[in-house]
């Protein structure tokens, strides 16, 4: 009988994209896949290769009343998950973090089913931190895993962060720095949280670049809807060719053409930049839990693949100065690309799938 892997993930792209990459790899190996998430995750499930989706009750809360309500919701979710696992015959449950993954993992642990958690960030997230001592195996994206309980320290498996197949394909191409006086393709990504500062600061910084650089720029920028027109006007007045939109659905194609990326340092972003061998200027999200975006970026900055500007230090002049230094030096861009490639783990999905299969096989 074909084995079944339950993939449990919170409803954000940071959790769902690596979960989808693992699901595709498991399906390619002949496994059946079921997805457990909440209503927020539904926007990412249109292409998710799962034969069934479990909508489990889950919640997070603060304060005594909020915590009680969250506890009741999670308890209901655990009961739902245990019933579903018995019906489906779940052979292994893999959690990717976020509170919607908690009921599935608690149900699996308490019914003695094999379990794995994968942490995308350089800091163990709250849900994973609570559950890590009780699951069978812990997989991490980065060599360092901050905030891990003592019971977990030293026993996590560094597998990298699985990326979508179309992003993985970029690892096999050769990065070409801008030719002298040729076009410079710059991709500016947003991120849903705290994107306003990027939407507003980046166009003004690019408009402040030397004219010789400005006329070579081909900018593609994700921008919050309320700042779209302002950004377009700044680029128009600065004589910069730019496409500004709230969302780009063809990110792999845009990454393949980019010479430099400006954006946040979420785990998926860092993994994709490394696999795509792309130089970057990163502005970690200041309010990210446990400052995990700054620590995510560290792997790229330590290798020389990225420049980092902390949010408190971000000004138009600082960003313009950093961009001028990087974009004016094709050799530096090539070196940054090579450094990004050196820290990439392009086979992360396969490594994680190997661990999942080994964990399921021990049962």
N, C-alpha and C positions, 0 to 999 in steps of 0.2 A: 504494500500500500504506500502511495506517495506521502512523504512526510510533510508536515505543516509547520510553517514559521509564522508566528504572530509578530508584526512590527508595530510597536506602540510609540507614538510621537506627539508632542505638543503641537498646537496649531499655528506655528510660524514657519516661514521658509527655512530659517536656520536649523530647525529640527526636521522638517519634512523633506528637504532636498537630499540630505544624506540617507534618510530612511528610504526614499524612493530608489536611490542608487543601489542600496543593499537589496531591496526587494527585487529589482531587475536582475541582479546577479544571482540571487537565490532561485528565481524563476528559471533563469538560464541553466541552472544546475538541476532542474527537475523538481524543485520544491513547490508546493502550494503556498500561497502567501495571503494572509489576512491582515488588514490594517485596523488598528485601534486608535482612535483619536476623538476629538470633540468637534463641535460645530464650526469652530474657527479653522480647523484643518481642512474643511470641505473645499475651500477655494484652491487647494493644491492637489486635489485628488482626481481631477479629470483624466490625467494620464497615469495615475498610480496603478501599477500592475498587481492588483489585489482581487481575489475572487469574491471577497466580501469585506464590508466595512462595518466595524463595530463602533457604534456611537455610545461611549461610556459616560456615565455621570462623573463629573470631576469639577473641582473648584479650588480656588485659593482665597484666602481672606486674611484680614488683620483685625485685631481687637477681639475680645472674648466672644461676641456674637458672631463675628465673621468666621472665626476659627471653628466654632461649633457647627455653623452651616457648611463650611468646607469639609469638616469631618464627616457629617451626615452624607454629603454628596459623594465623597470618596468611598464610604462604606457601601453605598448603593452601587457605585461603579464596580467595586470588588465583587459583590454578589453577581452582578451582571456578567462580569468577565469570567468568573468561575463557571457559571452556567454555560457560557459560550464555549469555553475551552473544553469542557466535558463533552459538549455536543460535537465540536469540531475535531477533537482529539489532538490538541496542540502539542507539538513535540518540543518546541523551544519558543521562548518569548524574548524579544530584543527591544529594549527601551532606549529612546533617544533623548530623554529629558523633557522638561515641561510638565506641568502638573497633570495634563491629561494622560501621561504615560504611567502615573502612579497606580491607578486601580489595576491595570493589567499586570504590572510587575508584582504588586502585593498579592494579587490572586495567584500568580504563578509560584511565588515563593512559598505561600502558605499551603499550596497543593503539591509542593515538591516537584514542580516542573523545571527543567533546565532554563536558566536565565542568563542574559548578557545585557550590560548597559554600555552605551557608547556616549562618550562626552566629547562634544564638538569643540568646546572652548579650552583655553589653557587653565581655566579655573573650573573645578567641579561644581556644576550647578546645584541649586538647592534641592530639587527632587532627587537627582542622582546622588547627592551627598548623603541624603538620608538613607537611600536604598543600597548604596554601594557595598556596605559591609555584609549584606544578606544575600546578594546575588552570586551566581556561579562565577562569572568572569566580568572584568572591567576593561573596556577598550578606550583608548584615548587618541586624540588627534595630534597632540603635541608631546614632545619629549618630557616636558614638565607639566605636572598636574597639581595646581595649587588647591588648597583647602580640602585635600583628600583626607579622610579619617585615617588614623594610625593603622587600622586593620587593612586599609587599601594601599597605603604607601608601599611602593616597591613591587606590587603584584599586578599593576595595570599593564596591558599590552599596547604598545604604540603601533597603531595600524594606519594612522592618518585619517583624514576626513573624506569619506566617499563623495565624489562629484558626479554630476550627470554625464552620460556618455558623450554628449556633444562637446562638453568642456574637456573631458579626458582626451578627446581626439586632438586638441590643440597642443598637447605635449609633444606630439610627433612632428610639428611644424618647426621651421627655423625662424627665429625672431630677426627682423631686419630693421635696424635703426633708420631714422629719417635721412634721406640723402641730402647733401649740401644744397640749401635753398629749395629743397623739395617740401611737399606738404607734411605737416606734423599732425597726426591723428590723436586727439585727446578725448578720453572717455571719462565722464564725471558721473559716478553712481551715487544714489541717494541713500537708500535704507529708509525704512518707514519711520523709525524713531529718531527724533532729533535731527531731521534732515534739513530743517529750515536754514540753519547756519551755513550749510554747504550751498544750498540753493541761492542764498543771498551773497555770500562772500566770494565764491569762485568766479562768477562773471566779472565782478569788479576787479578781482586780482588779475584775471586774464586781460582785461581792458587796460591794466596798468603796465603790461609787459612792453618791452621795446618794440617799436613799430616793425622792425625787421622780423621779429618773431610773430607778431600779431598777424601779419599778412599771410603767414604760412599755416596758420592754425585751421584745422577742421575739427570743430568741437561737437561732441554728442553728449548732451547732459540730461540726466534724469532730474526733474525738479518738482517740488510740491506744486499742486494746481494753483495755489494763491500767489506763487512767485513766478509763474511761467512768463507772463507778459513783461514783467520787469526785467527778467533775465534776457528775453529776446531783444528788448529795446537797448539794453546795455551792449549786447553783442553787435547789434546793428550800428549803433553810434561809434563803436570801436573798430568797425570794419572787419569783424571776425565772422567767418562763415560758421554757422551753428545750427544744430537741430536740438530743440528743447522739447521734452515730452515728459509726462508723469511716469511713464513706464515703458521699458523696452522689452518686448517679448522674445527678440532674437539676440539674446545677450552673447551667446557663443560666437555668432558671426561678428558682432561688434568688438568683442575681445580679440578676435583673430586679426582685426585690422588696426587695433590700437597700438600706439607707441608708448603711451603712458596712461595710467589710470589714477584718478583722484577720487577718494571715497573713504568710507568708514572701514573699520577693521573687525567686522563680524567674522566668526569662524569660517563660514562658507566663502566669504569674500577672500580671506587670506588663503584658503585652500585652492580656490580657483585661480587666484593670481599666481601662486606658485606653480600649479600644473600648467597654466598657460604661459609661464615664463615671462611675466609682464612686470616691468618697473612700476613703482607706485609711489604716490604721496598720500599718506594715510592720516586721518584725523579721528582718533578713537573717540567713541561716544562717552562723554564724561559721566553720564548717569548710568552707564552699564553696571549691572550688579557685580560687586567685588572687583570693579575696574578691569573686567575680563578682556575688554577690547584692547586696552593698552598692552596687556600681557600676550594677547593673540598676535599683535603686531611685532612683538619682540623677536620672534623667530625670523621674520623677514628683515627687520632692521639689523639684527646681529649678523646676518649673512651679507648685508650690504645691498639687499634687494629693494629696500624702501626707505623713504624719508618720512619721519613722523613729526607732526605738529600737534601738540596737545591742545585741547579745546580752549583752555585758559590763555594759551599763547597765540591763538589764531587771530590774525589781523589781515587786512587786505595787503599791507606792505610785506608782512612776513610770508604769506602764501605766494605773492608775486615774486619775491626774492628767491624763494625755494624753487619755484617753477622755472624762473629764468636760468638758475644754475644748472638744473637738470636738462631742460630742453635745449640749451645752447651747446650741449656736449654729447654728440652721438656716441662717442666711445664710452662715456659714462653710462648711457642708456643700455648699451650692449652688455657692459659689465654687470649692471643691475639685473638684466634679463638672465644672464648666466647664473647669477647668485640665486635668483628666484627658482630657477630650474633645479639647482643643487639641493634645495630644501623640500622640493615637491615629493609627494608620495602618490604617484599616478595610479598605483594598483591598490589603493586603500579599500575599495569595495571588495576586491578579491581577498585581501588580507582579513577583513572583517568577516566575510563569508566563511573563510577557513576556520576562524575561531568559533563562529556560530555552529558550524557542522561538527567541529571537535567537541564542543560543549554538549550538543544534542546527543552525540555518540557515546558520551560517558554515562548517560542516564541508564 
